[in-house]
Amino acid sequence: MEILVFSNAIPASPLSSMACGGATTFRRPQPISATAKQSPLLSRHRKLSHPMPPEKVEVFKSLESWVSRSVLPLVKPVNKCWQPIEFLPNPAKPIDNFIDEVKALHDRTVGLPDEYFVVLVGDMITEEALPTYQSLINTCDGVRDESGASPCPWATWVRSWTAEENRHGDLLRTYLYLSGRVDMLMIDRTTQYLIAAGADIGLDNNPYLTFVYTSFQERATFVSHGNTARLAKKGGDAVLASICGTIAADEKRHENAYVRIVEKLLEVDPNETMLAIGKMMRKRITMPGHLMYDGYDPNLFQHFSSVAERIGVYTIDDYMEIMEFLITRWRLEKLDGLKGDGRREQEYVCGLPTRMRKLQEQAAERARKVEPHEHKFSWIFNREVIV
């Protein structure tokens, strides 16, 4: 799900590398032709650092038995996992009972503001783009699924993680559909655009970079879904609060797996892993949904990000707290066995939260001088939301 873009300067929204400038209301233009590019955002091409040296591939091969012992136990058996139907009106019930449950769901959402649904839809669309995320991990040297059903522990983990994550988008989409609060046609189009666009988050087929990224991203989704749960409860929808909280618990367990993997890599190959942590922090950690597009708004992701920041679902403070958490959890300040380049990245990363807080103060001062403006999201029926 959602994670911010971040660089050496604090952006207006921690989910975005760009501020939403201007004070004009976005009006829906004419649709882009079906014969045009799927998204105006698909213009970046980078040369990847592929393949990884054989000795580094061997590091991951050597950890397969450790993955079996220390990571795969974090996968829940299917018969012990929650399933979306447990939170939704049950169509197997008599039709009158089913309709009553749908009406109750519909009525519970009345107290939730449009801006909440903007963020919930953006979260759901990001979750629905799951095929992209599995594909990204399967490009990585040393951990990819070579056959599509490989018994390799790395491949087994990725498929199991994907299977658990798959329930998140399914549940949120069905709940949104039954709520009657959103334009499902535009949401479905946005989802299709995003999956077709993919994501370029700078992983370069490199599992060191990938597992640093997923450690950060899974904790960010845990925080974000936890905040949507809090806001749903405040708005009077206890069932939606339970849904978001349950998804957050999954993300927390997945975070534990990826953080554990990086901990092990710091143990067996500290310098390369420290370089990967530094590289990801320098190049920015980009949300996997950064190419989000609905066919109308080329800045849709930035607008969504601004709303998420404004209502407190995911903020700059959250980003910095995640950074500090990982530095502490991975004991980066006390990490030994580093070469000169690794020590430089260690110093950079460990000093980053302090520098970020100073930049945050400057950004907050600038933000106070910017007038908020209304924006029309295609996901929400004929209403505008403050961004």
Buried (B, 14 or more C-beta within 10 A) or exposed (E): BBBBBBEEEBBBBBBBBBBBEEEEEBEEEEEBEEEEEBBEBBEEEEEEEEEBEEEBBEBBEEBBEBBBEBBBEBBBEEEEEBEBEEBBBEEEEEEEEBEEBBEEBBEBBEEBEBBBBBBBBBBBBBBBBBEBBBEBBBBBBBBBBEEEEBEBBBBBBBBBBBBBBBBBBBBBBBBBBBBEBBBBEBBBBBBBBBBBBBBBBBBBBBBBBBBBBBBBBBBBBBBBBBBBBBBBBEBBBEBBBBBBBBBBBBBBBBBBBBBBBBBBBBEEBBBBBBBBBBBBBBBBBBBBBBBBBBBBBBBBBBBBBBBBBBBBBBBBEBBBBBBBBBBEBBEBEEBEEBEEEBEBBBBBBBEBBEEBEEBBEEBEEEBEEEEEBEBBBBBBEEEBBBB
